[in-house]
Amino acid sequence: QVQLSESGGGLVQAGASLSLSCAASGVVLSRYAMGWFRQGPGKEREFVAAINWSGDRTYYADSVKGRFTVSKDNAKNTVALQMSSLKPDDTAVYYCAAYYSANSNINPQGPYAYWGQGTQVTVSS
C-alpha cells in the first residue's frame, strides 16, 4: 500500500520561510517523479513544483519560481519543498504526489498516481 504523508505546514507571517516534507511508504521514490500542488480557499488545485526521479531536474510554477525549491532524497524516500519569502497568496493546503517515471524527464502535470492528504500552510499579512 502506497502512502505519501506531508508534514511541516503551519502559520507564518508574510516574508517568512517554511519547509514541507513528504515521506513515502510502500514505494521506492528513486523511480518516481514527484510533484507539489496546492489548493487555496475557494481556488482550484494548482501545480507548484516538480522534480524528476533522480532529483537533478526541477520545474516550477511562475508564481513560486525563485522563492520555492523542491528537492528529493532517494535514500530517505522523501521529497521536500523549501518555501521562502512567503506571501498571503501562498496560503493553501499543500499536497505531494508521485508518478512512476520511465526516464529522467519531467511531466509536471503527471499524471500522478499517488497523492498525500495535504498539509495546511497559512501566511498572515
C-alpha positions as CSV (number, residue, x, y, z in Angstrom):
1,Q,0.0,0.0,0.0
2,V,1.5,3.3,-1.1
3,Q,1.2,6.2,1.2
4,L,2.5,9.8,0.9
5,S,2.5,11.8,4.1
6,E,3.1,15.6,4.2
7,S,4.4,17.5,7.2
8,G,5.8,20.9,8.1
9,G,2.8,23.1,7.5
10,G,1.8,25.9,9.8
11,L,1.0,29.5,10.4
12,V,3.7,32.1,9.5
13,Q,3.9,35.8,8.7
14,A,4.5,37.2,5.3
15,G,8.1,37.1,4.3
16,A,8.9,34.1,6.5
17,S,10.2,30.7,5.3
18,L,8.8,27.2,5.8
19,S,9.9,23.8,4.8
20,L,7.5,21.0,3.9
21,S,8.4,17.3,3.7
22,C,6.7,14.4,2.1
23,A,7.6,10.9,3.3
24,A,6.7,7.9,1.2
25,S,6.0,4.3,2.2
26,G,5.1,1.3,0.1
27,V,7.0,2.8,-2.9
28,V,10.6,3.4,-3.7
29,L,10.9,7.0,-4.8
30,S,14.1,6.6,-6.8
31,R,11.9,5.6,-9.8
32,Y,9.2,8.2,-9.2
33,A,8.9,11.8,-10.3
34,M,7.3,13.9,-7.6
35,G,5.1,17.0,-7.6
36,W,3.8,19.5,-5.2
37,F,0.4,21.0,-5.6
38,R,-1.7,23.4,-3.6
39,Q,-5.3,24.4,-3.2
40,G,-6.2,27.7,-1.7
41,P,-9.5,28.7,-0.2
42,G,-12.1,28.9,-3.0
43,K,-9.5,28.0,-5.6
44,E,-8.7,25.2,-7.9
45,R,-5.8,22.9,-7.2
46,E,-2.7,24.2,-8.9
47,F,0.7,22.9,-9.7
48,V,3.6,24.3,-7.6
49,A,6.8,22.3,-8.4
50,A,8.0,19.0,-9.7
51,I,11.2,17.0,-9.6
52,N,12.4,14.1,-11.6
53,W,13.2,10.7,-10.3
54,S,16.9,11.3,-9.9
55,G,16.5,14.8,-8.4
56,D,18.5,16.7,-11.0
57,R,15.7,18.3,-12.9
58,T,13.1,20.6,-11.4
59,Y,10.2,22.6,-12.7
60,Y,8.3,25.4,-11.0
61,A,5.1,27.4,-11.5
62,D,5.9,31.0,-12.3
63,S,4.2,32.2,-9.1
64,V,6.8,30.4,-6.9
65,K,9.9,30.5,-9.1
66,G,12.8,32.0,-7.2
67,R,11.1,31.5,-3.9
68,F,10.4,27.8,-3.6
69,T,12.9,25.0,-4.0
70,V,12.0,21.3,-4.4
71,S,14.5,18.6,-3.5
72,K,14.5,14.8,-3.3
73,D,16.3,12.4,-1.0
74,N,16.0,8.9,-2.5
75,A,18.0,7.4,0.3
76,K,15.4,8.7,2.8
77,N,12.5,8.2,0.4
78,T,11.4,11.8,0.9
79,V,10.8,15.0,-1.0
80,A,10.9,18.5,0.4
81,L,9.6,21.9,-0.6
82,Q,11.5,24.8,0.8
83,M,9.5,28.0,0.7
84,S,10.8,31.4,1.3
85,S,9.5,35.0,1.1
86,L,6.0,33.6,1.7
87,K,3.0,35.7,0.7
88,P,-0.6,35.6,1.9
89,D,-1.4,34.3,-1.6
90,D,0.6,31.2,-0.8
91,T,-2.0,30.2,1.8
92,A,-3.3,26.8,0.8
93,V,-3.3,23.1,1.5
94,Y,-0.2,21.7,0.0
95,Y,-0.1,18.2,-1.4
96,C,2.7,16.0,-2.7
97,A,2.1,13.5,-5.5
98,A,4.1,10.8,-7.2
99,Y,4.1,9.0,-10.6
100,Y,6.3,6.3,-11.9
101,S,8.9,7.6,-14.3
102,A,10.4,5.6,-17.1
103,N,13.1,8.2,-17.7
104,S,14.7,11.3,-16.2
105,N,12.2,13.7,-17.9
106,I,9.5,15.5,-16.0
107,N,5.9,15.9,-17.0
108,P,4.8,18.5,-14.3
109,Q,1.2,17.6,-14.8
110,G,1.8,13.9,-14.3
111,P,-0.5,12.0,-14.4
112,Y,0.2,11.4,-10.7
113,A,-0.8,8.0,-9.4
114,Y,-0.4,8.7,-5.7
115,W,-1.4,11.7,-3.5
116,G,-0.9,12.7,0.1
117,Q,-3.5,14.0,2.4
118,G,-2.1,17.5,2.4
119,T,-0.7,20.0,5.0
120,Q,-2.1,23.4,5.7
121,V,0.1,26.5,5.1
122,T,-1.3,29.8,6.3
123,V,0.6,33.0,5.6
124,S,-0.7,36.1,7.5
125,S,-0.1,39.6,6.3
